[in-house]
């Protein structure tokens, strides 16, 4: 059969050899019919690919749904989203596959560096691929399906392919965050979270944070960025002025672009970030808080996900970390902050999630749903003041009185900053 580059593709010997290897090892309709194969090149990332049709029996045995962004590293995890096999859309897809529907434009990479027995690594069309596999294995349904097969990808090209292939409304930003992290930074953030106890060994960040009890990539980034932002601010504030400022914890952006504050921190620390002893100490203390909150709520009558994972909500996580950094120059108060708050009467959990959910200041709108439920700056400012106020005294709980005083302090400081109006 004839294999040629189209007129817009720069010829490459390595790519031509890879395509020939694919043709030799994976049967496709074009090979069977001795048809022309064209090698195309993407105009944006210059990735090479071919279009071809592959039968269901090959799909069942040659595709790999656990694609890696870094094929050379064993210390990496599945970089696609989890298969939603109970979702109604997938069930419809499965019925269509059982009824001999032919699917098209499934995105795969030909790669034999890992799991060589399954050289077609799927980046786009996981659910269609699974439906094809199931239909063949259960009912021996044999049809040809359309594929785009990519070759000789760099890590950057692979990451871009993974992002583009998954860009639709059903994919959360958490998946994009995880893929970008692995590609641009590496496994360091995940390993740091494992080290401090926020993730279990061999556990990865969730691809849909709203359905998970684990810290997200965005959450982990925000924790680290806020620690150093707070630390820098703490150097500028004397002890007698510490409680007379409105602080602004930062929430890292989520999605297809790496947050600029996180990227800046990575560049500035130049590899020393992940071994910073004070950051690790803060991470371990926060992990203890999260697990104490989780277990307390799990055993209570208010056992809801929002209460169990209260510590991981964006406003609380970022604010707690900011205060941990802020108090690095104030060791006595830092010790108080890092300690897990004791429970109060009628509230077994250290963060008092129920009282937080009921709280509303006189100036709040009727639609306000309690503190810690939103992630906007106003909410982060309030929660930072709660943690800061708690650090004044050893062993005090987060109760209704503390919450009210802290929030009133923020509102008052903001009013004073505007002067007489």
C-alpha positions as CSV (number, residue, x, y, z in Angstrom):
1,X,0.0,0.0,0.0
2,X,1.1,3.6,-0.6
3,X,1.8,5.9,2.4
4,X,2.4,9.5,1.6
5,X,2.5,12.9,3.3
6,X,-0.2,15.4,2.3
7,X,1.0,18.7,0.7
8,X,0.7,20.5,4.1
9,X,2.7,18.1,6.1
10,X,6.5,18.3,6.4
11,X,8.0,14.9,5.6
12,X,9.6,13.0,8.5
13,X,11.4,9.7,8.3
14,X,10.6,8.9,11.9
15,X,6.9,9.5,11.4
16,X,6.9,7.4,8.2
17,X,8.6,4.5,10.0
18,X,6.1,4.8,12.9
19,X,3.1,4.7,10.5
20,X,4.6,1.7,8.7
21,X,5.0,0.0,12.1
22,X,1.4,0.7,12.8
23,X,0.3,-0.8,9.5
24,X,2.4,-3.9,10.0
25,X,1.0,-4.6,13.5
26,X,-2.6,-3.3,13.5
27,X,-5.0,-4.4,10.8
28,X,-7.2,-1.7,9.4
29,X,-9.6,-1.5,6.4
30,X,-7.1,0.5,4.4
31,X,-4.5,-2.2,4.7
32,X,-7.1,-4.9,3.8
33,X,-8.2,-3.0,0.7
34,X,-4.6,-1.8,-0.2
35,X,-5.8,1.8,-0.1
36,X,-3.9,5.0,0.0
37,X,-2.8,6.3,3.5
38,X,-2.2,10.0,3.9
39,X,-0.1,11.4,6.7
40,X,-1.5,14.8,7.9
41,X,0.1,17.4,10.2
42,X,-1.8,19.6,12.6
43,X,-1.2,23.3,12.0
44,X,-1.1,24.4,15.6
45,X,1.1,21.8,17.4
46,X,2.6,20.2,14.3
47,X,1.4,16.7,15.4
48,X,1.3,14.0,12.7
49,X,-1.7,11.7,12.2
50,X,-3.5,9.4,9.8
51,X,-7.2,8.6,9.4
52,X,-8.3,5.0,9.1
53,X,-11.0,2.5,9.9
54,X,-10.5,-0.3,12.5
55,X,-12.7,-3.2,13.1
56,X,-14.4,-4.0,16.5
57,X,-12.3,-7.1,17.2
58,X,-9.1,-5.0,16.9
59,X,-10.6,-2.3,19.1
60,X,-11.5,-4.9,21.7
61,X,-7.9,-6.1,22.0
62,X,-5.6,-3.3,20.9
63,X,-6.8,-0.1,22.5
64,X,-5.7,1.2,25.9
65,X,-8.0,3.4,27.9
66,X,-5.4,4.2,30.5
67,X,-3.3,6.6,28.4
68,X,-0.3,8.4,30.0
69,X,0.9,11.9,29.4
70,X,4.5,10.7,30.2
71,X,5.1,7.3,28.7
72,X,8.6,7.2,30.0
73,X,7.6,7.4,33.7
74,X,6.1,4.7,35.8
75,X,5.2,7.3,38.4
76,X,2.2,8.6,36.5
77,X,-1.5,7.9,36.5
78,X,-4.4,7.6,34.1
79,X,-4.8,11.0,32.4
80,X,-8.3,10.7,31.0
81,X,-11.5,11.2,32.9
82,X,-13.2,8.3,34.6
83,X,-15.6,6.3,32.6
84,X,-19.2,7.1,33.4
85,X,-20.6,3.7,32.6
86,X,-23.9,4.3,34.6
87,X,-24.6,7.6,32.8
88,X,-27.7,7.6,30.5
89,X,-25.6,8.9,27.6
90,X,-23.3,6.0,27.8
91,X,-26.2,3.6,28.1
92,X,-27.6,5.0,24.9
93,X,-24.2,4.7,23.3
94,X,-24.0,1.1,24.3
95,X,-27.4,0.3,22.8
96,X,-26.3,1.9,19.6
97,X,-23.1,-0.2,19.5
98,X,-25.1,-3.3,20.2
99,X,-27.2,-2.4,17.2
100,X,-24.2,-2.1,14.9
101,X,-23.7,1.7,14.9
102,X,-20.4,2.7,13.5
103,X,-18.6,5.4,15.5
104,X,-16.1,7.9,14.0
105,X,-13.3,10.3,14.9
106,X,-12.0,8.3,17.9
107,X,-8.6,9.9,18.8
108,X,-5.7,7.5,19.5
109,X,-2.0,7.6,19.8
110,X,0.1,4.7,18.4
111,X,2.6,4.1,21.3
112,X,4.4,0.9,22.2
113,X,6.7,2.3,25.0
114,X,4.3,1.0,27.6
115,X,1.6,-1.7,27.4
116,X,2.9,-2.7,24.0
117,X,0.2,-5.3,23.6
118,X,-2.3,-2.4,23.5
119,X,-0.5,0.1,21.2
120,X,-3.6,2.4,20.6
121,X,-3.8,4.8,23.5
122,X,-7.2,6.5,23.5
123,X,-7.3,10.3,24.1
124,X,-10.7,11.1,22.7
125,X,-13.7,8.8,22.5
126,X,-13.1,6.6,25.6
127,X,-16.8,6.0,26.0
128,X,-17.4,5.1,22.4
129,X,-14.4,2.8,22.5
130,X,-15.7,1.0,25.6
131,X,-19.1,0.7,24.0
132,X,-17.5,-0.9,20.9
133,X,-15.5,-3.3,23.2
134,X,-18.6,-4.3,25.1
135,X,-20.7,-4.9,22.0
136,X,-18.0,-7.1,20.5
137,X,-17.4,-9.1,23.6
138,X,-21.0,-9.6,24.5
139,X,-22.6,-9.9,21.1
140,X,-19.7,-10.3,18.7
141,X,-20.8,-7.1,16.9
142,X,-18.3,-6.5,14.0
143,X,-18.2,-3.1,12.4
144,X,-15.6,-0.7,11.2
145,X,-15.0,2.5,13.2
146,X,-13.2,5.7,12.3
147,X,-10.0,6.6,14.0
148,X,-7.5,9.4,14.0
149,X,-4.1,7.9,14.9
150,X,-1.3,10.1,16.1
151,X,2.4,9.3,15.9
152,X,5.7,10.4,17.5
153,X,4.1,12.9,19.9
154,X,6.1,15.1,22.3
155,X,4.8,15.5,25.8
156,X,3.5,19.0,25.0
157,X,1.7,17.7,21.9
158,X,0.2,14.8,23.8
159,X,-1.1,17.1,26.5
160,X,-2.6,19.5,24.0
161,X,-4.2,16.5,22.3
162,X,-5.6,15.3,25.6
163,X,-7.1,18.7,26.4
164,X,-8.6,19.3,22.9
165,X,-10.0,15.8,22.7
166,X,-11.8,16.3,26.1
167,X,-13.0,19.9,25.5
168,X,-16.7,19.6,25.9
169,X,-19.3,20.7,28.4
170,X,-19.3,17.3,30.2
171,X,-15.6,17.6,31.2
172,X,-14.7,19.5,34.4
173,X,-11.8,21.9,34.9
174,X,-10.4,19.5,37.5
175,X,-9.4,17.1,34.7
176,X,-7.8,19.9,32.7
177,X,-5.9,21.0,35.9
178,X,-4.6,17.5,36.5
179,X,-3.4,17.0,32.9
180,X,-1.7,20.4,32.8
181,X,0.0,19.7,36.1
182,X,1.4,16.4,35.0
183,X,2.6,17.9,31.7
184,X,4.0,21.3,32.7
185,X,5.1,20.7,36.3
186,X,5.3,16.9,36.7
187,X,4.2,14.7,39.6
188,X,5.6,17.0,42.4
189,X,2.3,18.5,43.6
190,X,0.7,15.0,43.8
191,X,3.7,13.6,45.6
192,X,3.7,16.6,48.0
193,X,0.0,15.9,48.8
194,X,0.8,12.2,49.4
195,X,3.7,13.2,51.7
196,X,1.6,15.4,54.0
197,X,-1.4,13.1,54.0
198,X,-3.9,14.8,51.7
199,X,-3.8,12.0,49.2
200,X,-3.1,8.3,49.8
201,X,-0.2,6.5,48.3
202,X,-0.8,5.8,44.6
203,X,-3.8,8.1,44.6
204,X,-4.3,10.9,42.1
205,X,-6.3,14.1,42.1
206,X,-9.9,13.6,41.1
207,X,-11.1,14.5,37.6
208,X,-14.4,15.8,39.0
209,X,-13.9,17.4,42.4
210,X,-17.6,18.0,43.1
211,X,-18.1,14.2,43.2
212,X,-15.0,13.4,45.3
213,X,-13.9,13.7,48.9
214,X,-10.3,14.3,47.8
215,X,-8.4,17.5,47.4
216,X,-8.3,18.8,43.8
217,X,-5.4,20.0,41.8
218,X,-6.7,23.6,42.1
219,X,-7.1,23.1,45.9
220,X,-3.5,21.9,46.3
221,X,-2.1,24.7,44.2
222,X,-4.2,27.3,46.1
223,X,-2.9,25.9,49.4
224,X,0.7,26.3,48.4
225,X,0.4,29.7,46.8
226,X,-1.5,31.1,49.8
227,X,1.1,29.8,52.3
228,X,3.8,31.9,50.6
229,X,1.6,34.9,50.0
230,X,0.7,34.9,53.7
231,X,4.3,34.4,54.7
232,X,5.4,37.4,52.6
233,X,2.6,39.5,54.1
234,X,3.5,38.4,57.6
235,X,7.0,39.8,57.3
236,X,5.5,43.2,56.6
237,X,3.1,43.3,59.6
238,X,4.1,43.9,63.2
239,X,2.4,41.8,65.9
240,X,0.4,44.8,67.2
241,X,-1.0,45.4,63.8
242,X,-1.7,41.8,62.8
243,X,-5.5,41.9,63.6
244,X,-6.1,45.3,62.0
245,X,-5.8,44.3,58.4
246,X,-8.3,42.7,55.9
247,X,-6.4,39.9,54.2
248,X,-7.0,38.6,50.7
249,X,-6.4,34.8,50.3
250,X,-6.0,33.8,46.7
251,X,-7.8,31.2,44.7
252,X,-5.9,29.7,41.8
253,X,-7.6,29.7,38.5
254,X,-8.8,26.4,37.1
255,X,-9.0,25.2,33.5
256,X,-6.9,24.9,30.4
257,X,-4.3,27.6,31.4
258,X,-1.9,27.2,34.3
259,X,-2.5,29.8,37.0
260,X,0.0,32.6,36.7
261,X,0.6,32.9,40.5
262,X,1.3,29.2,40.8
263,X,3.6,29.3,37.8
264,X,5.4,32.3,39.2
265,X,6.0,30.5,42.5
266,X,7.3,27.4,40.8
267,X,9.8,29.5,38.8
268,X,10.9,31.5,41.8
269,X,11.5,28.5,44.1
270,X,13.3,26.5,41.4
271,X,12.9,23.0,42.8
272,X,13.1,23.9,46.5
273,X,9.4,24.4,46.9
274,X,8.5,20.8,47.5
275,X,11.0,20.3,50.3
276,X,10.2,23.5,52.3
277,X,10.0,22.3,55.9
278,X,7.5,25.0,57.0
279,X,5.2,24.3,54.1
280,X,5.3,20.6,54.8
281,X,4.5,21.3,58.5
282,X,1.5,23.4,57.4
283,X,0.3,20.7,55.0
284,X,0.5,18.0,57.6
285,X,-1.5,20.2,60.1
286,X,-4.1,20.9,57.5
287,X,-4.4,17.2,56.6
288,X,-5.0,16.5,60.3
289,X,-7.8,19.1,60.3
290,X,-9.4,17.7,57.2
291,X,-9.3,14.1,58.5
292,X,-10.6,15.2,61.9
293,X,-13.5,17.0,60.2
294,X,-14.2,14.1,57.9
295,X,-14.4,11.5,60.7
296,X,-16.4,13.7,63.1
297,X,-19.1,14.4,60.5
298,X,-19.1,10.8,59.3
299,X,-20.2,9.8,62.8
300,X,-22.7,12.6,63.2
301,X,-26.3,13.2,62.2
302,X,-25.2,15.8,59.7
303,X,-23.3,13.4,57.5
304,X,-23.3,15.3,54.2
305,X,-20.4,15.6,51.7
306,X,-20.3,19.4,52.1
307,X,-19.8,19.0,55.9
308,X,-17.4,16.1,55.6
309,X,-15.1,18.0,53.2
310,X,-15.6,21.4,54.8
311,X,-11.9,21.9,55.1
312,X,-11.4,21.4,51.4
313,X,-13.8,24.0,50.3
314,X,-12.0,26.7,48.3
315,X,-12.6,29.5,50.8
316,X,-11.6,27.6,53.9
317,X,-8.6,25.9,52.4
318,X,-7.1,29.0,50.9
319,X,-7.8,31.1,54.0
320,X,-6.4,28.5,56.4
321,X,-3.2,28.3,54.3
322,X,-2.9,32.0,54.0
323,X,-3.1,32.4,57.8
324,X,-0.6,29.6,58.3
325,X,1.9,31.6,56.1
326,X,1.0,34.9,57.8
327,X,1.8,33.5,61.2
328,X,5.2,32.1,60.4
329,X,6.7,35.3,61.9
330,X,4.5,34.9,65.0
331,X,5.3,31.4,66.4
332,X,3.0,31.4,69.4
333,X,-0.1,32.2,67.3
334,X,1.1,29.8,64.6
335,X,1.1,27.0,67.1
336,X,-2.5,27.8,68.0
337,X,-3.6,27.9,64.4
338,X,-2.0,24.6,63.4
339,X,-3.7,22.8,66.2
340,X,-7.1,21.2,65.3
341,X,-9.9,23.2,66.9
342,X,-11.7,21.4,69.7
343,X,-15.3,20.6,69.3
344,X,-18.1,22.5,71.0
345,X,-21.2,21.4,72.7
346,X,-23.6,20.1,70.1
347,X,-20.9,20.4,67.3
348,X,-18.6,17.4,67.1
349,X,-16.6,18.6,64.2
350,X,-13.7,21.0,64.5
351,X,-14.9,23.5,61.9
352,X,-18.5,23.6,63.3
353,X,-19.9,23.2,59.8
354,X,-23.5,23.4,61.0
355,X,-23.0,26.7,62.8
356,X,-21.1,28.1,59.8
357,X,-24.0,27.1,57.5
358,X,-26.5,29.0,59.7
359,X,-24.4,32.1,60.1
360,X,-25.6,35.4,58.5
361,X,-24.5,38.9,59.4
362,X,-27.0,41.8,59.6
363,X,-25.5,43.2,56.4
364,X,-25.8,40.0,54.4
365,X,-28.4,39.6,51.7
366,X,-31.3,37.2,52.3
367,X,-29.8,34.9,49.8
368,X,-26.6,34.4,51.8
369,X,-26.3,30.7,52.6
370,X,-23.8,30.6,55.5
371,X,-20.1,31.1,55.8
372,X,-17.8,28.8,53.8
373,X,-20.3,28.0,51.1
374,X,-19.0,30.5,48.5
375,X,-15.5,31.0,47.2
376,X,-15.5,34.8,46.4
377,X,-13.0,37.2,48.0
378,X,-15.4,38.5,50.6
379,X,-15.9,35.0,51.9
380,X,-12.2,34.3,51.9
381,X,-11.5,37.6,53.8
382,X,-14.1,36.6,56.5
383,X,-12.7,33.1,57.0
384,X,-9.1,34.3,57.2
385,X,-10.2,36.5,60.1
386,X,-11.9,33.6,61.8
387,X,-8.7,31.6,61.8
388,X,-6.7,34.6,62.7
389,X,-9.0,35.3,65.7
390,X,-8.7,31.7,66.8
391,X,-5.0,31.9,66.9
392,X,-5.1,34.5,69.7
393,X,-5.9,32.0,72.3
394,X,-4.8,28.4,72.8
395,X,-7.4,25.7,72.5
396,X,-10.5,27.7,71.7
397,X,-13.2,26.3,69.4
398,X,-14.8,27.8,66.3
399,X,-18.2,28.7,67.8
400,X,-20.9,31.2,67.0
401,X,-19.4,33.9,69.1
402,X,-16.0,33.6,67.4
403,X,-17.5,33.6,63.9
404,X,-19.6,36.7,64.6
405,X,-16.7,38.7,66.1
406,X,-14.4,37.8,63.2
407,X,-16.9,38.7,60.5
408,X,-17.9,41.9,62.3
409,X,-14.2,42.8,62.5
410,X,-13.8,42.4,58.7
411,X,-16.8,44.5,58.0
412,X,-15.7,47.2,60.4
413,X,-12.1,47.3,59.0
414,X,-13.5,47.7,55.5
415,X,-15.8,50.5,56.6
416,X,-12.9,52.3,58.4
417,X,-10.8,52.0,55.3
418,X,-13.4,54.0,53.3
419,X,-13.2,56.9,55.8
420,X,-16.1,59.2,56.5
421,X,-18.7,59.1,53.7
